[in-house]
């Protein structure tokens, strides 16, 4: 649902409004934890920790990302790879040209995804 990403300016507190989901958090260099949530649950993700959110239920997962920053910013792994010089990515990760061609250079507007395209 929400690809691997991290926030460079704030911790994150995800508040789950509807459905059930899972967050996996990676803290460099080698620690990770996975947490399951349902509506009403609140998580905590430290600043700079990469993480992703997945829907584990049968209904839509609705959650609110709360950050203590004047402006929302994040870095998604797909966009980061798309904007890194191609040869560097290929030399280290051995990804195909076809895969690299499909990586987005811009992130989608996440609020437009919620509610069938209606921004909240």
N, CA, C and O atoms as a printed pandas DataFrame, in Angstrom:
     atom_number atom_name residue_name chain_id  residue_number  x_coord  y_coord  z_coord
0              1         N          UNK        A               1    0.819   -1.193    0.000
1              2        CA          UNK        A               1    0.000    0.000    0.000
2              3         C          UNK        A               1    0.867    1.262    0.000
3              4         O          UNK        A               1    0.650    2.163   -0.810
4              5         N          UNK        A               2    1.829    1.326    0.888
5              6        CA          UNK        A               2    2.729    2.488    0.963
6              7         C          UNK        A               2    4.130    1.931    0.906
7              8         O          UNK        A               2    4.579    1.248    1.826
8              9         N          UNK        A               3    4.819    2.227   -0.184
9             10        CA          UNK        A               3    6.136    1.639   -0.419
10            11         C          UNK        A               3    7.150    2.049    0.637
11            12         O          UNK        A               3    6.893    2.927    1.461
12            13         N          UNK        A               4    8.296    1.404    0.598
13            14        CA          UNK        A               4    9.365    1.735    1.537
14            15         C          UNK        A               4    9.743    3.204    1.355
15            16         O          UNK        A               4    9.992    3.676    0.246
16            17         N          UNK        A               5    9.776    3.899    2.479
17            18        CA          UNK        A               5   10.111    5.327    2.470
18            19         C          UNK        A               5   10.641    5.701    3.853
19            20         O          UNK        A               5   10.599    4.894    4.781
20            21         N          UNK        A               6   11.138    6.928    3.982
21            22        CA          UNK        A               6   11.598    7.428    5.267
22            23         C          UNK        A               6   11.433    8.936    5.290
23            24         O          UNK        A               6   11.351    9.593    4.252
24            25         N          UNK        A               7   11.387    9.464    6.502
25            26        CA          UNK        A               7   11.215   10.903    6.709
26            27         C          UNK        A               7   12.497   11.443    7.337
27            28         O          UNK        A               7   12.969   10.924    8.348
28            29         N          UNK        A               8   13.049   12.478    6.734
29            30        CA          UNK        A               8   14.337   13.014    7.193
30            31         C          UNK        A               8   14.192   14.119    8.223
31            32         O          UNK        A               8   15.180   14.519    8.840
32            33         N          UNK        A               9   12.971   14.623    8.423
33            34        CA          UNK        A               9   12.810   15.789    9.301
34            35         C          UNK        A               9   11.953   15.536   10.530
35            36         O          UNK        A               9   11.799   16.437   11.354
36            37         N          UNK        A              10   11.385   14.335   10.686
37            38        CA          UNK        A              10   10.480   14.115   11.812
38            39         C          UNK        A              10   10.276   12.632   12.078
39            40         O          UNK        A              10   10.412   11.796   11.185
40            41         N          UNK        A              11    9.945   12.323   13.334
41            42        CA          UNK        A              11    9.394   11.015   13.653
42            43         C          UNK        A              11    8.005   10.951   13.018
43            44         O          UNK        A              11    7.466   11.970   12.586
44            45         N          UNK        A              12    7.432    9.749   12.963
45            46        CA          UNK        A              12    6.078    9.597   12.422
46            47         C          UNK        A              12    5.227    8.827   13.424
47            48         O          UNK        A              12    5.685    7.874   14.054
48            49         N          UNK        A              13    3.966    9.267   13.555
49            50        CA          UNK        A              13    2.974    8.577   14.353
50            51         C          UNK        A              13    1.809    8.227   13.435
51            52         O          UNK        A              13    0.963    9.083   13.175
52            53         N          UNK        A              14    1.740    6.996   12.938
53            54        CA          UNK        A              14    0.600    6.617   12.100
54            55         C          UNK        A              14   -0.611    6.282   12.970
55            56         O          UNK        A              14   -0.514    5.490   13.906
56            57         N          UNK        A              15   -1.754    6.897   12.648
57            58        CA          UNK        A              15   -3.001    6.653   13.367
58            59         C          UNK        A              15   -3.946    5.904   12.440
59            60         O          UNK        A              15   -4.296    6.404   11.371
60            61         N          UNK        A              16   -4.356    4.717   12.840
61            62        CA          UNK        A              16   -5.197    3.866   11.999
62            63         C          UNK        A              16   -6.668    4.165   12.243
63            64         O          UNK        A              16   -7.169    4.038   13.360
64            65         N          UNK        A              17   -7.340    4.561   11.187
65            66        CA          UNK        A              17   -8.734    4.991   11.259
66            67         C          UNK        A              17   -9.692    3.866   10.890
67            68         O          UNK        A              17  -10.748    3.724   11.506
68            69         N          UNK        A              18   -9.334    3.070    9.893
69            70        CA          UNK        A              18  -10.218    1.999    9.402
70            71         C          UNK        A              18   -9.386    0.843    8.880
71            72         O          UNK        A              18   -8.324    1.050    8.292
72            73         N          UNK        A              19   -9.864   -0.367    9.094
73            74        CA          UNK        A              19   -9.220   -1.547    8.544
74            75         C          UNK        A              19   -8.123   -2.087    9.437
75            76         O          UNK        A              19   -7.996   -1.708   10.601
76            77         N          UNK        A              20   -7.332   -2.984    8.864
77            78        CA          UNK        A              20   -6.201   -3.556    9.589
78            79         C          UNK        A              20   -4.970   -3.506    8.689
79            80         O          UNK        A              20   -5.054   -3.692    7.475
80            81         N          UNK        A              21   -3.835   -3.252    9.314
81            82        CA          UNK        A              21   -2.619   -3.099    8.537
82            83         C          UNK        A              21   -1.393   -3.528    9.310
83            84         O          UNK        A              21   -1.451   -3.890   10.485
84            85         N          UNK        A              22   -0.294   -3.472    8.608
85            86        CA          UNK        A              22    0.990   -3.881    9.171
86            87         C          UNK        A              22    2.039   -2.860    8.758
87            88         O          UNK        A              22    2.062   -2.393    7.619
88            89         N          UNK        A              23    2.904   -2.523    9.703
89            90        CA          UNK        A              23    4.038   -1.645    9.414
90            91         C          UNK        A              23    5.311   -2.417    9.728
91            92         O          UNK        A              23    5.448   -3.007   10.800
92            93         N          UNK        A              24    6.235   -2.404    8.784
93            94        CA          UNK        A              24    7.563   -2.959    9.026
94            95         C          UNK        A              24    8.539   -1.799    9.021
95            96         O          UNK        A              24    8.563   -0.993    8.091
96            97         N          UNK        A              25    9.349   -1.724   10.078
97            98        CA          UNK        A              25   10.304   -0.630   10.274
98            99         C          UNK        A              25   11.713   -1.209   10.252
99           100         O          UNK        A              25   12.008   -2.184   10.942
100          101         N          UNK        A              26   12.580   -0.594    9.449
101          102        CA          UNK        A              26   13.991   -0.978    9.375
102          103         C          UNK        A              26   14.833    0.140    9.975
103          104         O          UNK        A              26   14.711    1.301    9.584
104          105         N          UNK        A              27   15.687   -0.219   10.924
105          106        CA          UNK        A              27   16.601    0.746   11.523
106          107         C          UNK        A              27   18.014    0.280   11.204
107          108         O          UNK        A              27   18.419   -0.816   11.590
108          109         N          UNK        A              28   18.756    1.118   10.499
109          110        CA          UNK        A              28   20.103    0.742   10.064
110          111         C          UNK        A              28   20.990    0.478   11.275
111          112         O          UNK        A              28   20.824    1.131   12.305
112          113         N          UNK        A              29   21.911   -0.449   11.177
113          114        CA          UNK        A              29   22.255   -1.168    9.969
114          115         C          UNK        A              29   21.548   -2.514    9.821
115          116         O          UNK        A              29   21.526   -3.061    8.718
116          117         N          UNK        A              30   20.960   -3.078   10.905
117          118        CA          UNK        A              30   20.465   -4.444   10.717
118          119         C          UNK        A              30   19.243   -4.818   11.560
119          120         O          UNK        A              30   18.965   -6.006   11.720
120          121         N          UNK        A              31   18.525   -3.873   12.088
121          122        CA          UNK        A              31   17.379   -4.206   12.929
122          123         C          UNK        A              31   16.071   -3.934   12.188
123          124         O          UNK        A              31   15.967   -2.973   11.426
124          125         N          UNK        A              32   15.080   -4.788   12.421
125          126        CA          UNK        A              32   13.753   -4.544   11.862
126          127         C          UNK        A              32   12.705   -5.125   12.799
127          128         O          UNK        A              32   12.964   -6.077   13.534
128          129         N          UNK        A              33   11.506   -4.527   12.757
129          130        CA          UNK        A              33   10.360   -5.013   13.534
130          131         C          UNK        A              33    9.122   -4.832   12.694
131          132         O          UNK        A              33    9.037   -3.913   11.881
132          133         N          UNK        A              34    8.152   -5.721   12.895
133          134        CA          UNK        A              34    6.874   -5.641   12.208
134          135         C          UNK        A              34    5.775   -5.537   13.257
135          136         O          UNK        A              34    5.776   -6.262   14.253
136          137         N          UNK        A              35    4.833   -4.618   13.016
137          138        CA          UNK        A              35    3.747   -4.362   13.953
138          139         C          UNK        A              35    2.414   -4.449   13.213
139          140         O          UNK        A              35    2.283   -3.944   12.099
140          141         N          UNK        A              36    1.429   -5.090   13.836
141          142        CA          UNK        A              36    0.084   -5.159   13.277
142          143         C          UNK        A              36   -0.816   -4.158   13.991
143          144         O          UNK        A              36   -0.693   -3.949   15.198
144          145         N          UNK        A              37   -1.733   -3.533   13.225
145          146        CA          UNK        A              37   -2.625   -2.516   13.763
146          147         C          UNK        A              37   -4.044   -2.720   13.262
147          148         O          UNK        A              37   -4.266   -3.296   12.196
148          149         N          UNK        A              38   -4.993   -2.242   14.041
149          150        CA          UNK        A              38   -6.388   -2.154   13.618
150          151         C          UNK        A              38   -6.873   -0.743   13.928
151          152         O          UNK        A              38   -6.144    0.054   14.518
152          153         N          UNK        A              39   -8.103   -0.439   13.531
153          154        CA          UNK        A              39   -8.669    0.899   13.743
154          155         C          UNK        A              39   -8.510    1.315   15.204
155          156         O          UNK        A              39   -8.797    0.543   16.119
156          157         N          UNK        A              40   -8.050    2.542   15.403
157          158        CA          UNK        A              40   -7.816    3.079   16.737
158          159         C          UNK        A              40   -6.389    2.927   17.218
159          160         O          UNK        A              40   -6.016    3.506   18.238
160          161         N          UNK        A              41   -5.575    2.152   16.495
161          162        CA          UNK        A              41   -4.188    1.937   16.885
162          163         C          UNK        A              41   -3.284    3.076   16.441
163          164         O          UNK        A              41   -3.538    3.735   15.433
164          165         N          UNK        A              42   -2.225    3.295   17.212
165          166        CA          UNK        A              42   -1.239    4.334   16.896
166          167         C          UNK        A              42    0.145    3.709   16.978
167          168         O          UNK        A              42    0.452    2.987   17.926
168          169         N          UNK        A              43    0.978    3.988   15.980
169          170        CA          UNK        A              43    2.343    3.489   15.969
170          171         C          UNK        A              43    3.347    4.610   16.148
171          172         O          UNK        A              43    2.984    5.783   16.229
172          173         N          UNK        A              44    4.601    4.238   16.209
173          174        CA          UNK        A              44    5.696    5.214   16.293
174          175         C          UNK        A              44    6.838    4.734   15.413
175          176         O          UNK        A              44    7.265    3.583   15.501
176          177         N          UNK        A              45    7.333    5.640   14.554
177          178        CA          UNK        A              45    8.455    5.340   13.673
178          179         C          UNK        A              45    9.491    6.442   13.858
179          180         O          UNK        A              45    9.185    7.611   13.622
180          181         N          UNK        A              46   10.708    6.100   14.274
181          182        CA          UNK        A              46   11.732    7.122   14.495
182          183         C          UNK        A              46   12.152    7.813   13.199
183          184         O          UNK        A              46   12.129    7.215   12.123
184          185         N          UNK        A              47   12.529    9.067   13.322
185          186        CA          UNK        A              47   13.030    9.848   12.187
186          187         C          UNK        A              47   14.156    9.081   11.499
187          188         O          UNK        A              47   15.067    8.570   12.151
188          189         N          UNK        A              48   14.078    9.011   10.177
189          190        CA          UNK        A              48   15.121    8.374    9.387
190          191         C          UNK        A              48   14.997    6.870    9.251
191          192         O          UNK        A              48   15.744    6.264    8.482
192          193         N          UNK        A              49   14.069    6.242    9.980
193          194        CA          UNK        A              49   13.894    4.788    9.872
194          195         C          UNK        A              49   13.048    4.490    8.631
195          196         O          UNK        A              49   11.964    5.051    8.467
196          197         N          UNK        A              50   13.534    3.622    7.774
197          198        CA          UNK        A              50   12.747    3.269    6.592
198          199         C          UNK        A              50   11.633    2.328    7.024
199          200         O          UNK        A              50   11.796    1.521    7.940
200          201         N          UNK        A              51   10.497    2.452    6.344
201          202        CA          UNK        A              51    9.336    1.665    6.723
202          203         C          UNK        A              51    8.349    1.587    5.574
203          204         O          UNK        A              51    8.410    2.375    4.630
204          205         N          UNK        A              52    7.439    0.628    5.666
205          206        CA          UNK        A              52    6.360    0.526    4.697
206          207         C          UNK        A              52    5.103    0.051    5.402
207          208         O          UNK        A              52    5.162   -0.547    6.476
208          209         N          UNK        A              53    3.955    0.329    4.774
209          210        CA          UNK        A              53    2.649   -0.018    5.326
210          211         C          UNK        A              53    1.950   -0.935    4.336
211          212         O          UNK        A              53    1.969   -0.684    3.131
212          213         N          UNK        A              54    1.333   -1.996    4.840
213          214        CA          UNK        A              54    0.556   -2.875    3.967
214          215         C          UNK        A              54   -0.817   -3.124    4.577
215          216         O          UNK        A              54   -0.972   -3.147    5.798
216          217         N          UNK        A              55   -1.799   -3.308    3.721
217          218        CA          UNK        A              55   -3.161   -3.627    4.127
218          219         C          UNK        A              55   -3.238   -5.134    4.343
219          220         O          UNK        A              55   -2.951   -5.907    3.428
220          221         N          UNK        A              56   -3.622   -5.556    5.538
221          222        CA          UNK        A              56   -3.712   -6.987    5.828
222          223         C          UNK        A              56   -5.162   -7.459    5.929
223          224         O          UNK        A              56   -5.414   -8.630    6.214
224          225         N          UNK        A              57   -6.104   -6.565    5.699
225          226        CA          UNK        A              57   -7.513   -6.928    5.821
226          227         C          UNK        A              57   -8.215   -7.028    4.482
227          228         O          UNK        A              57   -7.585   -7.007    3.424
228          229         N          UNK        A              58   -9.537   -7.138    4.550
229          230        CA          UNK        A              58  -10.361   -7.262    3.346
230          231         C          UNK        A              58  -11.028   -5.948    2.969
231          232         O          UNK        A              58  -11.597   -5.838    1.883
232          233         N          UNK        A              59  -10.970   -4.949    3.845
233          234        CA          UNK        A              59  -11.543   -3.639    3.535
234          235         C          UNK        A              59  -10.416   -2.630    3.329
235          236         O          UNK        A              59   -9.247   -2.926    3.575
236          237         N          UNK        A              60  -10.786   -1.442    2.875
237          238        CA          UNK        A              60   -9.784   -0.389    2.694
238          239         C          UNK        A              60   -9.092   -0.084    4.016
239          240         O          UNK        A              60   -9.720   -0.088    5.075
240          241         N          UNK        A              61   -7.809    0.178    3.942
241          242        CA          UNK        A              61   -7.045    0.622    5.103
242          243         C          UNK        A              61   -6.944    2.137    5.016
243          244         O          UNK        A              61   -6.464    2.680    4.022
244          245         N          UNK        A              62   -7.396    2.811    6.059
245          246        CA          UNK        A              62   -7.315    4.274    6.114
246          247         C          UNK        A              62   -6.500    4.624    7.347
247          248         O          UNK        A              62   -6.823    4.206    8.459
248          249         N          UNK        A              63   -5.449    5.389    7.143
249          250        CA          UNK        A              63   -4.637    5.825    8.271
250          251         C          UNK        A              63   -4.115    7.224    8.003
251          252         O          UNK        A              63   -4.079    7.685    6.863
252          253         N          UNK        A              64   -3.715    7.881    9.064
253          254        CA          UNK        A              64   -3.219    9.252    8.991
254          255         C          UNK        A              64   -1.767    9.250    9.438
255          256         O          UNK        A              64   -1.444    8.774   10.526
256          257         N          UNK        A              65   -0.888    9.789    8.587
257          258        CA          UNK        A              65    0.519    9.931    8.963
258          259         C          UNK        A              65    0.682   11.277    9.653
259          260         O          UNK        A              65    0.433   12.321    9.050
260          261         N          UNK        A              66    1.098   11.257   10.906
261          262        CA          UNK        A              66    1.288   12.490   11.661
262          263         C          UNK        A              66    2.785   12.690   11.858
263          264         O          UNK        A              66    3.480   11.822   12.387
264          265         N          UNK        A              67    3.269   13.853   11.420
265          266        CA          UNK        A              67    4.675   14.203   11.586
266          267         C          UNK        A              67    4.760   15.544   12.299
267          268         O          UNK        A              67    3.874   16.386   12.152
268          269         N          UNK        A              68    5.806   15.741   13.058
269          270        CA          UNK        A              68    6.013   17.006   13.742
270          271         C          UNK        A              68    7.015   17.826   12.933
271          272         O          UNK        A              68    8.179   17.975   13.305
272          273         N          UNK        A              69    6.520   18.349   11.817
273          274        CA          UNK        A              69    7.358   19.126   10.906
274          275         C          UNK        A              69    6.467   20.160   10.225
275          276         O          UNK        A              69    5.285   19.895   10.009
276          277         N          UNK        A              70    6.993   21.313    9.887
277          278        CA          UNK        A              70    6.166   22.339    9.240
278          279         C          UNK        A              70    5.723   21.955    7.828
279          280         O          UNK        A              70    4.767   22.527    7.304
280          281         N          UNK        A              71    6.414   20.986    7.204
281          282        CA          UNK        A              71    6.078   20.561    5.852
282          283         C          UNK        A              71    6.290   19.054    5.754
283          284         O          UNK        A              71    7.292   18.531    6.242
284          285         N          UNK        A              72    5.334   18.347    5.114
285          286        CA          UNK        A              72    5.461   16.906    4.936
286          287         C          UNK        A              72    6.531   16.624    3.886
287          288         O          UNK        A              72    6.465   17.134    2.767
288          289         N          UNK        A              73    7.501   15.820    4.249
289          290        CA          UNK        A              73    8.516   15.374    3.289
290          291         C          UNK        A              73    8.832   13.914    3.553
291          292         O          UNK        A              73    8.800   13.455    4.695
292          293         N          UNK        A              74    9.134   13.197    2.498
293          294        CA          UNK        A              74    9.612   11.832    2.629
294          295         C          UNK        A              74   10.458   11.501    1.412
295          296         O          UNK        A              74   10.463   12.228    0.418
296          297         N          UNK        A              75   11.166   10.400    1.510
297          298        CA          UNK        A              75   11.955    9.890    0.393
298          299         C          UNK        A              75   11.474    8.469    0.146
299          300         O          UNK        A              75   11.557    7.619    1.034
300          301         N          UNK        A              76   10.975    8.209   -1.051
301          302        CA          UNK        A              76   10.528    6.851   -1.383
302          303         C          UNK        A              76   11.678    6.121   -2.062
303          304         O          UNK        A              76   12.467    6.717   -2.795
304          305         N          UNK        A              77   11.757    4.835   -1.807
305          306        CA          UNK        A              77   12.862    4.060   -2.380
306          307         C          UNK        A              77   12.780    4.017   -3.908
307          308         O          UNK        A              77   13.814    4.062   -4.575
308          309         N          UNK        A              78   11.577    3.932   -4.470
309          310        CA          UNK        A              78   11.450    3.882   -5.935
310          311         C          UNK        A              78   11.910    5.188   -6.570
311          312         O          UNK        A              78   12.653    5.180   -7.551
312          313         N          UNK        A              79   11.468    6.306   -6.010
313          314        CA          UNK        A              79   11.874    7.597   -6.562
314          315         C          UNK        A              79   13.382    7.805   -6.380
315          316         O          UNK        A              79   14.045    8.329   -7.275
316          317         N          UNK        A              80   13.912    7.406   -5.254
317          318        CA          UNK        A              80   15.344    7.538   -4.994
318          319         C          UNK        A              80   16.137    6.742   -6.032
319          320         O          UNK        A              80   17.124    7.243   -6.572
320          321         N          UNK        A              81   15.711    5.499   -6.317
321          322        CA          UNK        A              81   16.398    4.695   -7.324
322          323         C          UNK        A              81   16.243    5.287   -8.723
323          324         O          UNK        A              81   17.182    5.260   -9.519
324          325         N          UNK        A              82   15.049    5.826   -9.024
325          326        CA          UNK        A              82   14.803    6.400  -10.352
326          327         C          UNK        A              82   15.668    7.623  -10.604
327          328         O          UNK        A              82   16.047    7.885  -11.745
328          329         N          UNK        A              83   15.985    8.372   -9.562
329          330        CA          UNK        A              83   16.751    9.608   -9.719
330          331         C          UNK        A              83   18.258    9.421   -9.512
331          332         O          UNK        A              83   19.037   10.352   -9.712
332          333         N          UNK        A              84   18.654    8.227   -9.117
333          334        CA          UNK        A              84   20.077    7.914   -8.990
334          335         C          UNK        A              84   20.605    7.552  -10.379
335          336         O          UNK        A              84   19.894    6.906  -11.149
336          337         N          UNK        A              85   21.817    7.945  -10.715
337          338        CA          UNK        A              85   22.337    7.585  -12.036
338          339         C          UNK        A              85   22.178    6.084  -12.309
339          340         O          UNK        A              85   22.569    5.242  -11.501
340          341         N          UNK        A              86   21.603    5.783  -13.450
341          342        CA          UNK        A              86   21.243    4.404  -13.824
342          343         C          UNK        A              86   22.408    3.430  -13.661
343          344         O          UNK        A              86   22.233    2.333  -13.131
344          345         N          UNK        A              87   23.579    3.824  -14.107
345          346        CA          UNK        A              87   24.718    2.906  -14.051
346          347         C          UNK        A              87   25.080    2.561  -12.614
347          348         O          UNK        A              87   25.487    1.432  -12.337
348          349         N          UNK        A              88   24.941    3.502  -11.706
349          350        CA          UNK        A              88   25.230    3.231  -10.292
350          351         C          UNK        A              88   24.264    2.177   -9.756
351          352         O          UNK        A              88   24.676    1.242   -9.070
352          353         N          UNK        A              89   22.976    2.331  -10.074
353          354        CA          UNK        A              89   21.971    1.365   -9.626
354          355         C          UNK        A              89   22.246   -0.011  -10.236
355          356         O          UNK        A              89   22.207   -1.021   -9.534
356          357         N          UNK        A              90   22.521   -0.051  -11.521
357          358        CA          UNK        A              90   22.780   -1.340  -12.179
358          359         C          UNK        A              90   24.051   -2.011  -11.637
359          360         O          UNK        A              90   24.073   -3.226  -11.442
360          361         N          UNK        A              91   25.091   -1.235  -11.399
361          362        CA          UNK        A              91   26.333   -1.810  -10.897
362          363         C          UNK        A              91   26.166   -2.439   -9.514
363          364         O          UNK        A              91   26.811   -3.440   -9.203
364          365         N          UNK        A              92   25.306   -1.855   -8.690
365          366        CA          UNK        A              92   25.164   -2.331   -7.312
366          367         C          UNK        A              92   23.994   -3.283   -7.103
367          368         O          UNK        A              92   24.086   -4.206   -6.293
368          369         N          UNK        A              93   22.903   -3.072   -7.819
369          370        CA          UNK        A              93   21.703   -3.879   -7.592
370          371         C          UNK        A              93   21.377   -4.840   -8.725
371          372         O          UNK        A              93   20.539   -5.728   -8.573
372          373         N          UNK        A              94   22.044   -4.657   -9.864
373          374        CA          UNK        A              94   21.853   -5.544  -11.027
374          375         C          UNK        A              94   20.388   -5.601  -11.471
375          376         O          UNK        A              94   19.881   -6.673  -11.802
376          377         N          UNK        A              95   19.710   -4.452  -11.478
377          378        CA          UNK        A              95   18.322   -4.366  -11.923
378          379         C          UNK        A              95   18.275   -4.205  -13.433
379          380         O          UNK        A              95   19.171   -3.606  -14.029
380          381         N          UNK        A              96   17.241   -4.737  -14.045
381          382        CA          UNK        A              96   17.120   -4.691  -15.508
382          383         C          UNK        A              96   16.723   -3.287  -15.977
383          384         O          UNK        A              96   16.172   -2.493  -15.215
384          385         N          UNK        A              97   17.018   -3.005  -17.248
385          386        CA          UNK        A              97   16.592   -1.734  -17.844
386          387         C          UNK        A              97   15.075   -1.611  -17.810
387          388         O          UNK        A              97   14.552   -0.520  -17.589
388          389         N          UNK        A              98   14.357   -2.720  -18.028
389          390        CA          UNK        A              98   12.892   -2.689  -18.034
390          391         C          UNK        A              98   12.348   -2.252  -16.680
391          392         O          UNK        A              98   11.424   -1.441  -16.611
392          393         N          UNK        A              99   12.918   -2.786  -15.608
393          394        CA          UNK        A              99   12.475   -2.396  -14.280
394          395         C          UNK        A              99   12.813   -0.935  -14.011
395          396         O          UNK        A              99   11.973   -0.188  -13.510
396          397         N          UNK        A             100   14.018   -0.527  -14.334
397          398        CA          UNK        A             100   14.420    0.860  -14.090
398          399         C          UNK        A             100   13.576    1.847  -14.897
399          400         O          UNK        A             100   13.318    2.958  -14.433
400          401         N          UNK        A             101   13.149    1.461  -16.081
401          402        CA          UNK        A             101   12.295    2.329  -16.903
402          403         C          UNK        A             101   10.931    2.555  -16.260
403          404         O          UNK        A             101   10.294    3.579  -16.507
404          405         N          UNK        A             102   10.477    1.609  -15.437
405          406        CA          UNK        A             102    9.151    1.719  -14.813
406          407         C          UNK        A             102    9.163    2.478  -13.489
407          408         O          UNK        A             102    8.096    2.794  -12.963
408          409         N          UNK        A             103   10.326    2.775  -12.942
409          410        CA          UNK        A             103   10.385    3.479  -11.658
410          411         C          UNK        A             103    9.905    4.922  -11.821
411          412         O          UNK        A             103   10.316    5.606  -12.758
412          413         N          UNK        A             104    9.042    5.390  -10.924
413          414        CA          UNK        A             104    8.523    6.753  -11.027
414          415         C          UNK        A             104    9.549    7.781  -10.555
415          416         O          UNK        A             104   10.232    7.577   -9.551
416          417         N          UNK        A             105    9.646    8.873  -11.279
417          418        CA          UNK        A             105   10.538    9.952  -10.846
418          419         C          UNK        A             105    9.794   10.950   -9.954
419          420         O          UNK        A             105   10.415   11.808   -9.327
420          421         N          UNK        A             106    8.469   10.835   -9.899
421          422        CA          UNK        A             106    7.657   11.668   -9.015
422          423         C          UNK        A             106    6.745   10.771   -8.196
423          424         O          UNK        A             106    6.280    9.741   -8.684
424          425         N          UNK        A             107    6.488   11.162   -6.947
425          426        CA          UNK        A             107    5.599   10.387   -6.091
426          427         C          UNK        A             107    4.153   10.764   -6.364
427          428         O          UNK        A             107    3.865   11.909   -6.713
428          429         N          UNK        A             108    3.232    9.800   -6.207
429          430        CA          UNK        A             108    1.810   10.131   -6.366
430          431         C          UNK        A             108    1.318   10.955   -5.191
431          432         O          UNK        A             108    1.901   10.917   -4.108
432          433         N          UNK        A             109    0.251   11.696   -5.407
433          434        CA          UNK        A             109   -0.399   12.438   -4.332
434          435         C          UNK        A             109   -1.223   11.438   -3.533
435          436         O          UNK        A             109   -2.249   10.958   -4.015
436          437         N          UNK        A             110   -0.791   11.123   -2.330
437          438        CA          UNK        A             110   -1.436   10.074   -1.548
438          439         C          UNK        A             110   -2.845   10.450   -1.109
439          440         O          UNK        A             110   -3.687    9.565   -0.959
440          441         N          UNK        A             111   -3.125   11.711   -0.902
441          442        CA          UNK        A             111   -4.475   12.085   -0.485
442          443         C          UNK        A             111   -5.470   11.833   -1.605
443          444         O          UNK        A             111   -6.641   11.567   -1.334
444          445         N          UNK        A             112   -5.035   11.911   -2.853
445          446        CA          UNK        A             112   -5.937   11.667   -3.976
446          447         C          UNK        A             112   -6.265   10.191   -4.105
447          448         O          UNK        A             112   -7.251    9.838   -4.752
448          449         N          UNK        A             113   -5.462    9.317   -3.504
449          450        CA          UNK        A             113   -5.728    7.888   -3.578
450          451         C          UNK        A             113   -6.848    7.475   -2.636
451          452         O          UNK        A             113   -7.554    6.500   -2.898
452          453         N          UNK        A             114   -7.014    8.199   -1.556
453          454        CA          UNK        A             114   -7.994    7.821   -0.550
454          455         C          UNK        A             114   -9.406    8.137   -1.016
455          456         O          UNK        A             114   -9.619    9.096   -1.757
456          457         N          UNK        A             115  -10.358    7.343   -0.588
457          458        CA          UNK        A             115  -11.767    7.619   -0.866
458          459         C          UNK        A             115  -12.120    7.640   -2.327
459          460         O          UNK        A             115  -12.928    8.466   -2.751
460          461         N          UNK        A             116  -11.535    6.748   -3.119
461          462        CA          UNK        A             116  -11.885    6.697   -4.534
462          463         C          UNK        A             116  -11.450    7.928   -5.304
463          464         O          UNK        A             116  -12.102    8.314   -6.274
464          465         N          UNK        A             117  -10.362    8.547   -4.887
465          466        CA          UNK        A             117   -9.833    9.697   -5.619
466          467         C          UNK        A             117  -10.261   11.033   -5.042
467          468         O          UNK        A             117   -9.878   12.082   -5.561
468          469         N          UNK        A             118  -11.038   11.012   -3.991
469          470        CA          UNK        A             118  -11.462   12.251   -3.362
470          471         C          UNK        A             118  -10.475   12.639   -2.277
471          472         O          UNK        A             118  -10.202   11.838   -1.383
472          473         N          UNK        A             119   -9.941   13.834   -2.331
473          474        CA          UNK        A             119   -9.007   14.290   -1.301
474          475         C          UNK        A             119   -9.778   14.570   -0.019
475          476         O          UNK        A             119  -10.870   15.137   -0.056
476          477         N          UNK        A             120   -9.212   14.175    1.107
477          478        CA          UNK        A             120   -9.832   14.421    2.401
478          479         C          UNK        A             120   -9.390   15.749    2.949
479          480         O          UNK        A             120   -9.809   16.137    4.040
